[in-house]
Amino acid sequence: MSDAPNLTYAETLQYLRVGRRAFDMHLRPLLPKPVKVGTRIVWKRIDVERAWEEYAFQRNGRPEESRSRNDHY
């Protein structure tokens, strides 16, 4: 996959390595409205990365939080 600044729907699924249903249910609501180019739906890569970070935070908390709690052993 290229380092293009924009990702189509299919490229987004491949980039995140998630299925369509999981993406639509869990990640797509965290993204801004996509740009429609012809028949394609396109998001900015940076927005996809931010949505992934937000989703990971909602599911697991911030990585630095879990590390600091476990540093005592």
PyMOL Python script that loads the backbone (N, CA, C, O; Angstrom):
from pymol import cmd

cmd.read_pdbstr("""\
ATOM      1  N   MET A   1       0.855  -1.182   0.000  1.00  0.00           N
ATOM      2  CA  MET A   1       0.000   0.000   0.000  1.00  0.00           C
ATOM      3  C   MET A   1       0.894   1.235   0.000  1.00  0.00           C
ATOM      4  O   MET A   1       1.921   1.270   0.677  1.00  0.00           O
ATOM      5  N   SER A   2       0.504   2.219  -0.745  1.00  0.00           N
ATOM      6  CA  SER A   2       1.290   3.446  -0.831  1.00  0.00           C
ATOM      7  C   SER A   2       1.095   4.311   0.413  1.00  0.00           C
ATOM      8  O   SER A   2       0.262   4.013   1.269  1.00  0.00           O
ATOM      9  N   ASP A   3       1.859   5.359   0.494  1.00  0.00           N
ATOM     10  CA  ASP A   3       1.728   6.312   1.603  1.00  0.00           C
ATOM     11  C   ASP A   3       0.869   7.507   1.184  1.00  0.00           C
ATOM     12  O   ASP A   3       1.092   8.629   1.638  1.00  0.00           O
ATOM     13  N   ALA A   4      -0.107   7.259   0.322  1.00  0.00           N
ATOM     14  CA  ALA A   4      -0.981   8.321  -0.154  1.00  0.00           C
ATOM     15  C   ALA A   4      -1.693   8.985   1.021  1.00  0.00           C
ATOM     16  O   ALA A   4      -2.008   8.318   2.006  1.00  0.00           O
ATOM     17  N   PRO A   5      -1.948  10.284   0.930  1.00  0.00           N
ATOM     18  CA  PRO A   5      -2.595  10.986   2.040  1.00  0.00           C
ATOM     19  C   PRO A   5      -4.069  10.630   2.216  1.00  0.00           C
ATOM     20  O   PRO A   5      -4.659  10.921   3.257  1.00  0.00           O
ATOM     21  N   ASN A   6      -4.663  10.006   1.208  1.00  0.00           N
ATOM     22  CA  ASN A   6      -6.080   9.644   1.266  1.00  0.00           C
ATOM     23  C   ASN A   6      -6.248   8.148   1.060  1.00  0.00           C
ATOM     24  O   ASN A   6      -5.468   7.505   0.358  1.00  0.00           O
ATOM     25  N   LEU A   7      -7.297   7.607   1.698  1.00  0.00           N
ATOM     26  CA  LEU A   7      -7.586   6.177   1.592  1.00  0.00           C
ATOM     27  C   LEU A   7      -9.029   5.970   1.151  1.00  0.00           C
ATOM     28  O   LEU A   7      -9.946   6.610   1.667  1.00  0.00           O
ATOM     29  N   THR A   8      -9.221   5.070   0.196  1.00  0.00           N
ATOM     30  CA  THR A   8     -10.578   4.687  -0.179  1.00  0.00           C
ATOM     31  C   THR A   8     -11.129   3.775   0.904  1.00  0.00           C
ATOM     32  O   THR A   8     -10.411   3.387   1.825  1.00  0.00           O
ATOM     33  N   TYR A   9     -12.382   3.441   0.792  1.00  0.00           N
ATOM     34  CA  TYR A   9     -13.023   2.529   1.746  1.00  0.00           C
ATOM     35  C   TYR A   9     -12.254   1.213   1.813  1.00  0.00           C
ATOM     36  O   TYR A   9     -11.907   0.751   2.899  1.00  0.00           O
ATOM     37  N   ALA A  10     -11.987   0.611   0.658  1.00  0.00           N
ATOM     38  CA  ALA A  10     -11.279  -0.671   0.614  1.00  0.00           C
ATOM     39  C   ALA A  10      -9.868  -0.535   1.176  1.00  0.00           C
ATOM     40  O   ALA A  10      -9.415  -1.411   1.913  1.00  0.00           O
ATOM     41  N   GLU A  11      -9.168   0.541   0.844  1.00  0.00           N
ATOM     42  CA  GLU A  11      -7.818   0.759   1.365  1.00  0.00           C
ATOM     43  C   GLU A  11      -7.825   0.960   2.874  1.00  0.00           C
ATOM     44  O   GLU A  11      -6.907   0.527   3.571  1.00  0.00           O
ATOM     45  N   THR A  12      -8.861   1.614   3.370  1.00  0.00           N
ATOM     46  CA  THR A  12      -8.985   1.833   4.815  1.00  0.00           C
ATOM     47  C   THR A  12      -9.134   0.503   5.544  1.00  0.00           C
ATOM     48  O   THR A  12      -8.496   0.283   6.574  1.00  0.00           O
ATOM     49  N   LEU A  13      -9.967  -0.375   5.018  1.00  0.00           N
ATOM     50  CA  LEU A  13     -10.134  -1.695   5.626  1.00  0.00           C
ATOM     51  C   LEU A  13      -8.819  -2.457   5.620  1.00  0.00           C
ATOM     52  O   LEU A  13      -8.456  -3.090   6.611  1.00  0.00           O
ATOM     53  N   GLN A  14      -8.113  -2.394   4.511  1.00  0.00           N
ATOM     54  CA  GLN A  14      -6.835  -3.088   4.396  1.00  0.00           C
ATOM     55  C   GLN A  14      -5.796  -2.452   5.331  1.00  0.00           C
ATOM     56  O   GLN A  14      -5.046  -3.167   5.997  1.00  0.00           O
ATOM     57  N   TYR A  15      -5.750  -1.142   5.383  1.00  0.00           N
ATOM     58  CA  TYR A  15      -4.788  -0.425   6.227  1.00  0.00           C
ATOM     59  C   TYR A  15      -4.982  -0.781   7.705  1.00  0.00           C
ATOM     60  O   TYR A  15      -4.012  -1.017   8.425  1.00  0.00           O
ATOM     61  N   LEU A  16      -6.237  -0.815   8.147  1.00  0.00           N
ATOM     62  CA  LEU A  16      -6.531  -1.134   9.544  1.00  0.00           C
ATOM     63  C   LEU A  16      -6.586  -2.635   9.817  1.00  0.00           C
ATOM     64  O   LEU A  16      -6.563  -3.068  10.969  1.00  0.00           O
ATOM     65  N   ARG A  17      -6.659  -3.423   8.743  1.00  0.00           N
ATOM     66  CA  ARG A  17      -6.771  -4.878   8.851  1.00  0.00           C
ATOM     67  C   ARG A  17      -7.993  -5.298   9.652  1.00  0.00           C
ATOM     68  O   ARG A  17      -7.918  -6.131  10.555  1.00  0.00           O
ATOM     69  N   VAL A  18      -9.121  -4.695   9.289  1.00  0.00           N
ATOM     70  CA  VAL A  18     -10.396  -5.039   9.907  1.00  0.00           C
ATOM     71  C   VAL A  18     -11.398  -5.348   8.801  1.00  0.00           C
ATOM     72  O   VAL A  18     -11.210  -4.960   7.648  1.00  0.00           O
ATOM     73  N   GLY A  19     -12.448  -6.041   9.163  1.00  0.00           N
ATOM     74  CA  GLY A  19     -13.514  -6.351   8.224  1.00  0.00           C
ATOM     75  C   GLY A  19     -14.491  -5.194   8.091  1.00  0.00           C
ATOM     76  O   GLY A  19     -14.521  -4.273   8.907  1.00  0.00           O
ATOM     77  N   ARG A  20     -15.283  -5.274   7.043  1.00  0.00           N
ATOM     78  CA  ARG A  20     -16.253  -4.223   6.736  1.00  0.00           C
ATOM     79  C   ARG A  20     -17.227  -3.996   7.885  1.00  0.00           C
ATOM     80  O   ARG A  20     -17.479  -2.854   8.267  1.00  0.00           O
ATOM     81  N   ARG A  21     -17.775  -5.070   8.435  1.00  0.00           N
ATOM     82  CA  ARG A  21     -18.787  -4.926   9.489  1.00  0.00           C
ATOM     83  C   ARG A  21     -18.188  -4.320  10.759  1.00  0.00           C
ATOM     84  O   ARG A  21     -18.795  -3.446  11.377  1.00  0.00           O
ATOM     85  N   ALA A  22     -17.010  -4.779  11.143  1.00  0.00           N
ATOM     86  CA  ALA A  22     -16.362  -4.225  12.336  1.00  0.00           C
ATOM     87  C   ALA A  22     -16.030  -2.752  12.119  1.00  0.00           C
ATOM     88  O   ALA A  22     -16.223  -1.935  13.020  1.00  0.00           O
ATOM     89  N   PHE A  23     -15.533  -2.405  10.931  1.00  0.00           N
ATOM     90  CA  PHE A  23     -15.212  -1.014  10.622  1.00  0.00           C
ATOM     91  C   PHE A  23     -16.460  -0.144  10.695  1.00  0.00           C
ATOM     92  O   PHE A  23     -16.459   0.895  11.354  1.00  0.00           O
ATOM     93  N   ASP A  24     -17.517  -0.565  10.023  1.00  0.00           N
ATOM     94  CA  ASP A  24     -18.747   0.226   9.998  1.00  0.00           C
ATOM     95  C   ASP A  24     -19.358   0.391  11.395  1.00  0.00           C
ATOM     96  O   ASP A  24     -19.918   1.441  11.709  1.00  0.00           O
ATOM     97  N   MET A  25     -19.249  -0.628  12.212  1.00  0.00           N
ATOM     98  CA  MET A  25     -19.859  -0.585  13.534  1.00  0.00           C
ATOM     99  C   MET A  25     -19.016   0.204  14.545  1.00  0.00           C
ATOM    100  O   MET A  25     -19.555   0.994  15.321  1.00  0.00           O
ATOM    101  N   HIS A  26     -17.711  -0.007  14.536  1.00  0.00           N
ATOM    102  CA  HIS A  26     -16.877   0.525  15.604  1.00  0.00           C
ATOM    103  C   HIS A  26     -16.044   1.744  15.226  1.00  0.00           C
ATOM    104  O   HIS A  26     -15.847   2.634  16.054  1.00  0.00           O
ATOM    105  N   LEU A  27     -15.554   1.801  13.999  1.00  0.00           N
ATOM    106  CA  LEU A  27     -14.609   2.855  13.640  1.00  0.00           C
ATOM    107  C   LEU A  27     -15.217   3.976  12.797  1.00  0.00           C
ATOM    108  O   LEU A  27     -14.886   5.147  12.988  1.00  0.00           O
ATOM    109  N   ARG A  28     -16.080   3.630  11.893  1.00  0.00           N
ATOM    110  CA  ARG A  28     -16.646   4.651  11.010  1.00  0.00           C
ATOM    111  C   ARG A  28     -17.357   5.768  11.768  1.00  0.00           C
ATOM    112  O   ARG A  28     -17.273   6.921  11.344  1.00  0.00           O
ATOM    113  N   PRO A  29     -18.058   5.480  12.874  1.00  0.00           N
ATOM    114  CA  PRO A  29     -18.688   6.577  13.611  1.00  0.00           C
ATOM    115  C   PRO A  29     -17.676   7.576  14.204  1.00  0.00           C
ATOM    116  O   PRO A  29     -18.047   8.701  14.537  1.00  0.00           O
ATOM    117  N   LEU A  30     -16.423   7.176  14.334  1.00  0.00           N
ATOM    118  CA  LEU A  30     -15.395   8.051  14.887  1.00  0.00           C
ATOM    119  C   LEU A  30     -14.732   8.928  13.827  1.00  0.00           C
ATOM    120  O   LEU A  30     -13.974   9.842  14.153  1.00  0.00           O
ATOM    121  N   LEU A  31     -15.020   8.645  12.572  1.00  0.00           N
ATOM    122  CA  LEU A  31     -14.410   9.386  11.470  1.00  0.00           C
ATOM    123  C   LEU A  31     -15.275  10.566  11.039  1.00  0.00           C
ATOM    124  O   LEU A  31     -16.499  10.522  11.157  1.00  0.00           O
ATOM    125  N   PRO A  32     -14.627  11.628  10.537  1.00  0.00           N
ATOM    126  CA  PRO A  32     -15.428  12.697   9.924  1.00  0.00           C
ATOM    127  C   PRO A  32     -16.098  12.169   8.654  1.00  0.00           C
ATOM    128  O   PRO A  32     -15.720  11.120   8.132  1.00  0.00           O
ATOM    129  N   LYS A  33     -17.074  12.892   8.174  1.00  0.00           N
ATOM    130  CA  LYS A  33     -17.784  12.489   6.960  1.00  0.00           C
ATOM    131  C   LYS A  33     -16.790  12.363   5.804  1.00  0.00           C
ATOM    132  O   LYS A  33     -15.967  13.255   5.598  1.00  0.00           O
ATOM    133  N   PRO A  34     -16.857  11.259   5.044  1.00  0.00           N
ATOM    134  CA  PRO A  34     -15.905  11.076   3.939  1.00  0.00           C
ATOM    135  C   PRO A  34     -16.230  11.986   2.756  1.00  0.00           C
ATOM    136  O   PRO A  34     -17.324  12.539   2.648  1.00  0.00           O
ATOM    137  N   VAL A  35     -15.250  12.121   1.883  1.00  0.00           N
ATOM    138  CA  VAL A  35     -15.435  12.839   0.624  1.00  0.00           C
ATOM    139  C   VAL A  35     -15.792  11.798  -0.422  1.00  0.00           C
ATOM    140  O   VAL A  35     -15.151  10.751  -0.506  1.00  0.00           O
ATOM    141  N   LYS A  36     -16.800  12.078  -1.208  1.00  0.00           N
ATOM    142  CA  LYS A  36     -17.180  11.152  -2.274  1.00  0.00           C
ATOM    143  C   LYS A  36     -16.544  11.641  -3.572  1.00  0.00           C
ATOM    144  O   LYS A  36     -16.764  12.774  -3.998  1.00  0.00           O
ATOM    145  N   VAL A  37     -15.754  10.769  -4.190  1.00  0.00           N
ATOM    146  CA  VAL A  37     -15.079  11.072  -5.450  1.00  0.00           C
ATOM    147  C   VAL A  37     -15.589  10.066  -6.475  1.00  0.00           C
ATOM    148  O   VAL A  37     -15.154   8.914  -6.505  1.00  0.00           O
ATOM    149  N   GLY A  38     -16.506  10.514  -7.303  1.00  0.00           N
ATOM    150  CA  GLY A  38     -17.160   9.583  -8.226  1.00  0.00           C
ATOM    151  C   GLY A  38     -17.960   8.586  -7.419  1.00  0.00           C
ATOM    152  O   GLY A  38     -18.873   8.963  -6.686  1.00  0.00           O
ATOM    153  N   THR A  39     -17.623   7.323  -7.550  1.00  0.00           N
ATOM    154  CA  THR A  39     -18.323   6.286  -6.790  1.00  0.00           C
ATOM    155  C   THR A  39     -17.536   5.853  -5.554  1.00  0.00           C
ATOM    156  O   THR A  39     -17.983   4.985  -4.804  1.00  0.00           O
ATOM    157  N   ARG A  40     -16.374   6.455  -5.343  1.00  0.00           N
ATOM    158  CA  ARG A  40     -15.523   6.064  -4.209  1.00  0.00           C
ATOM    159  C   ARG A  40     -15.738   6.957  -2.997  1.00  0.00           C
ATOM    160  O   ARG A  40     -16.058   8.140  -3.117  1.00  0.00           O
ATOM    161  N   ILE A  41     -15.554   6.361  -1.836  1.00  0.00           N
ATOM    162  CA  ILE A  41     -15.599   7.078  -0.565  1.00  0.00           C
ATOM    163  C   ILE A  41     -14.156   7.194  -0.090  1.00  0.00           C
ATOM    164  O   ILE A  41     -13.432   6.200  -0.046  1.00  0.00           O
ATOM    165  N   VAL A  42     -13.733   8.420   0.268  1.00  0.00           N
ATOM    166  CA  VAL A  42     -12.331   8.660   0.605  1.00  0.00           C
ATOM    167  C   VAL A  42     -12.223   9.408   1.930  1.00  0.00           C
ATOM    168  O   VAL A  42     -12.943  10.376   2.177  1.00  0.00           O
ATOM    169  N   TRP A  43     -11.299   8.932   2.786  1.00  0.00           N
ATOM    170  CA  TRP A  43     -10.973   9.622   4.036  1.00  0.00           C
ATOM    171  C   TRP A  43      -9.515  10.034   3.999  1.00  0.00           C
ATOM    172  O   TRP A  43      -8.716   9.438   3.277  1.00  0.00           O
ATOM    173  N   LYS A  44      -9.165  11.045   4.771  1.00  0.00           N
ATOM    174  CA  LYS A  44      -7.767  11.402   4.958  1.00  0.00           C
ATOM    175  C   LYS A  44      -7.129  10.342   5.852  1.00  0.00           C
ATOM    176  O   LYS A  44      -7.722   9.919   6.844  1.00  0.00           O
ATOM    177  N   ARG A  45      -5.930   9.922   5.497  1.00  0.00           N
ATOM    178  CA  ARG A  45      -5.219   8.905   6.277  1.00  0.00           C
ATOM    179  C   ARG A  45      -5.071   9.349   7.736  1.00  0.00           C
ATOM    180  O   ARG A  45      -5.239   8.538   8.646  1.00  0.00           O
ATOM    181  N   ILE A  46      -4.763  10.614   7.961  1.00  0.00           N
ATOM    182  CA  ILE A  46      -4.573  11.116   9.332  1.00  0.00           C
ATOM    183  C   ILE A  46      -5.854  10.963  10.147  1.00  0.00           C
ATOM    184  O   ILE A  46      -5.795  10.671  11.342  1.00  0.00           O
ATOM    185  N   ASP A  47      -7.019  11.158   9.510  1.00  0.00           N
ATOM    186  CA  ASP A  47      -8.296  10.984  10.217  1.00  0.00           C
ATOM    187  C   ASP A  47      -8.530   9.517  10.569  1.00  0.00           C
ATOM    188  O   ASP A  47      -9.061   9.203  11.634  1.00  0.00           O
ATOM    189  N   VAL A  48      -8.130   8.623   9.666  1.00  0.00           N
ATOM    190  CA  VAL A  48      -8.263   7.181   9.926  1.00  0.00           C
ATOM    191  C   VAL A  48      -7.369   6.793  11.105  1.00  0.00           C
ATOM    192  O   VAL A  48      -7.785   6.034  11.981  1.00  0.00           O
ATOM    193  N   GLU A  49      -6.149   7.314  11.125  1.00  0.00           N
ATOM    194  CA  GLU A  49      -5.225   7.011  12.220  1.00  0.00           C
ATOM    195  C   GLU A  49      -5.747   7.552  13.554  1.00  0.00           C
ATOM    196  O   GLU A  49      -5.639   6.883  14.581  1.00  0.00           O
ATOM    197  N   ARG A  50      -6.307   8.750  13.539  1.00  0.00           N
ATOM    198  CA  ARG A  50      -6.877   9.324  14.764  1.00  0.00           C
ATOM    199  C   ARG A  50      -8.075   8.518  15.250  1.00  0.00           C
ATOM    200  O   ARG A  50      -8.229   8.301  16.452  1.00  0.00           O
ATOM    201  N   ALA A  51      -8.922   8.075  14.331  1.00  0.00           N
ATOM    202  CA  ALA A  51     -10.076   7.263  14.713  1.00  0.00           C
ATOM    203  C   ALA A  51      -9.607   5.951  15.337  1.00  0.00           C
ATOM    204  O   ALA A  51     -10.196   5.484  16.311  1.00  0.00           O
ATOM    205  N   TRP A  52      -8.556   5.357  14.785  1.00  0.00           N
ATOM    206  CA  TRP A  52      -8.021   4.116  15.333  1.00  0.00           C
ATOM    207  C   TRP A  52      -7.502   4.349  16.752  1.00  0.00           C
ATOM    208  O   TRP A  52      -7.764   3.542  17.645  1.00  0.00           O
ATOM    209  N   GLU A  53      -6.773   5.436  16.966  1.00  0.00           N
ATOM    210  CA  GLU A  53      -6.251   5.750  18.300  1.00  0.00           C
ATOM    211  C   GLU A  53      -7.385   5.977  19.297  1.00  0.00           C
ATOM    212  O   GLU A  53      -7.311   5.527  20.441  1.00  0.00           O
ATOM    213  N   GLU A  54      -8.428   6.671  18.865  1.00  0.00           N
ATOM    214  CA  GLU A  54      -9.582   6.917  19.738  1.00  0.00           C
ATOM    215  C   GLU A  54     -10.279   5.608  20.081  1.00  0.00           C
ATOM    216  O   GLU A  54     -10.658   5.391  21.232  1.00  0.00           O
ATOM    217  N   TYR A  55     -10.452   4.741  19.102  1.00  0.00           N
ATOM    218  CA  TYR A  55     -11.079   3.451  19.341  1.00  0.00           C
ATOM    219  C   TYR A  55     -10.245   2.617  20.322  1.00  0.00           C
ATOM    220  O   TYR A  55     -10.780   2.023  21.258  1.00  0.00           O
ATOM    221  N   ALA A  56      -8.942   2.585  20.093  1.00  0.00           N
ATOM    222  CA  ALA A  56      -8.060   1.828  20.983  1.00  0.00           C
ATOM    223  C   ALA A  56      -8.128   2.374  22.406  1.00  0.00           C
ATOM    224  O   ALA A  56      -8.123   1.603  23.366  1.00  0.00           O
ATOM    225  N   PHE A  57      -8.193   3.693  22.550  1.00  0.00           N
ATOM    226  CA  PHE A  57      -8.301   4.304  23.872  1.00  0.00           C
ATOM    227  C   PHE A  57      -9.613   3.905  24.544  1.00  0.00           C
ATOM    228  O   PHE A  57      -9.630   3.565  25.727  1.00  0.00           O
ATOM    229  N   GLN A  58     -10.708   3.947  23.792  1.00  0.00           N
ATOM    230  CA  GLN A  58     -12.010   3.580  24.356  1.00  0.00           C
ATOM    231  C   GLN A  58     -12.012   2.119  24.804  1.00  0.00           C
ATOM    232  O   GLN A  58     -12.632   1.784  25.813  1.00  0.00           O
ATOM    233  N   ARG A  59     -11.335   1.261  24.074  1.00  0.00           N
ATOM    234  CA  ARG A  59     -11.315  -0.162  24.394  1.00  0.00           C
ATOM    235  C   ARG A  59     -10.315  -0.515  25.496  1.00  0.00           C
ATOM    236  O   ARG A  59     -10.608  -1.346  26.355  1.00  0.00           O
ATOM    237  N   ASN A  60      -9.142   0.110  25.476  1.00  0.00           N
ATOM    238  CA  ASN A  60      -8.044  -0.350  26.316  1.00  0.00           C
ATOM    239  C   ASN A  60      -7.413   0.723  27.206  1.00  0.00           C
ATOM    240  O   ASN A  60      -6.564   0.395  28.034  1.00  0.00           O
ATOM    241  N   GLY A  61      -7.790   1.958  27.064  1.00  0.00           N
ATOM    242  CA  GLY A  61      -7.113   3.023  27.791  1.00  0.00           C
ATOM    243  C   GLY A  61      -5.832   3.419  27.076  1.00  0.00           C
ATOM    244  O   GLY A  61      -5.426   2.763  26.117  1.00  0.00           O
ATOM    245  N   ARG A  62      -5.203   4.471  27.531  1.00  0.00           N
ATOM    246  CA  ARG A  62      -3.956   4.945  26.942  1.00  0.00           C
ATOM    247  C   ARG A  62      -2.815   4.007  27.338  1.00  0.00           C
ATOM    248  O   ARG A  62      -2.759   3.564  28.485  1.00  0.00           O
ATOM    249  N   PRO A  63      -1.910   3.698  26.413  1.00  0.00           N
ATOM    250  CA  PRO A  63      -0.807   2.784  26.730  1.00  0.00           C
ATOM    251  C   PRO A  63       0.039   3.263  27.905  1.00  0.00           C
ATOM    252  O   PRO A  63       0.447   2.449  28.734  1.00  0.00           O
ATOM    253  N   GLU A  64       0.307   4.549  27.996  1.00  0.00           N
ATOM    254  CA  GLU A  64       1.135   5.049  29.097  1.00  0.00           C
ATOM    255  C   GLU A  64       0.445   4.891  30.452  1.00  0.00           C
ATOM    256  O   GLU A  64       1.120   4.769  31.474  1.00  0.00           O
ATOM    257  N   GLU A  65      -0.881   4.892  30.475  1.00  0.00           N
ATOM    258  CA  GLU A  65      -1.614   4.691  31.731  1.00  0.00           C
ATOM    259  C   GLU A  65      -1.409   3.264  32.242  1.00  0.00           C
ATOM    260  O   GLU A  65      -1.147   3.068  33.429  1.00  0.00           O
ATOM    261  N   SER A  66      -1.524   2.281  31.376  1.00  0.00           N
ATOM    262  CA  SER A  66      -1.405   0.895  31.804  1.00  0.00           C
ATOM    263  C   SER A  66       0.034   0.589  32.211  1.00  0.00           C
ATOM    264  O   SER A  66       0.248  -0.191  33.139  1.00  0.00           O
ATOM    265  N   ARG A  67       1.026   1.180  31.542  1.00  0.00           N
ATOM    266  CA  ARG A  67       2.421   0.956  31.895  1.00  0.00           C
ATOM    267  C   ARG A  67       2.722   1.526  33.272  1.00  0.00           C
ATOM    268  O   ARG A  67       3.387   0.870  34.075  1.00  0.00           O
ATOM    269  N   SER A  68       2.247   2.735  33.563  1.00  0.00           N
ATOM    270  CA  SER A  68       2.565   3.365  34.847  1.00  0.00           C
ATOM    271  C   SER A  68       1.924   2.614  36.011  1.00  0.00           C
ATOM    272  O   SER A  68       2.480   2.590  37.109  1.00  0.00           O
ATOM    273  N   ARG A  69       0.774   2.009  35.789  1.00  0.00           N
ATOM    274  CA  ARG A  69       0.110   1.238  36.850  1.00  0.00           C
ATOM    275  C   ARG A  69       0.846  -0.070  37.122  1.00  0.00           C
ATOM    276  O   ARG A  69       0.784  -0.596  38.233  1.00  0.00           O
ATOM    277  N   ASN A  70       1.536  -0.594  36.124  1.00  0.00           N
ATOM    278  CA  ASN A  70       2.192  -1.889  36.268  1.00  0.00           C
ATOM    279  C   ASN A  70       3.690  -1.772  36.545  1.00  0.00           C
ATOM    280  O   ASN A  70       4.383  -2.788  36.598  1.00  0.00           O
ATOM    281  N   ASP A  71       4.197  -0.566  36.723  1.00  0.00           N
ATOM    282  CA  ASP A  71       5.625  -0.374  36.953  1.00  0.00           C
ATOM    283  C   ASP A  71       6.070  -0.802  38.341  1.00  0.00           C
ATOM    284  O   ASP A  71       7.273  -0.900  38.583  1.00  0.00           O
ATOM    285  N   HIS A  72       5.155  -1.059  39.256  1.00  0.00           N
ATOM    286  CA  HIS A  72       5.528  -1.335  40.632  1.00  0.00           C
ATOM    287  C   HIS A  72       6.093  -2.731  40.857  1.00  0.00           C
ATOM    288  O   HIS A  72       6.547  -3.005  41.968  1.00  0.00           O
ATOM    289  N   TYR A  73       6.096  -3.629  39.883  1.00  0.00           N
ATOM    290  CA  TYR A  73       6.649  -4.966  40.113  1.00  0.00           C
ATOM    291  C   TYR A  73       7.894  -5.189  39.357  1.00  0.00           C
ATOM    292  O   TYR A  73       8.484  -6.266  39.443  1.00  0.00           O
TER     293      TYR A  73
END
""", "prot")
cmd.dss("prot")
cmd.show_as("cartoon", "prot")
cmd.util.cbc("prot")
cmd.orient("prot")
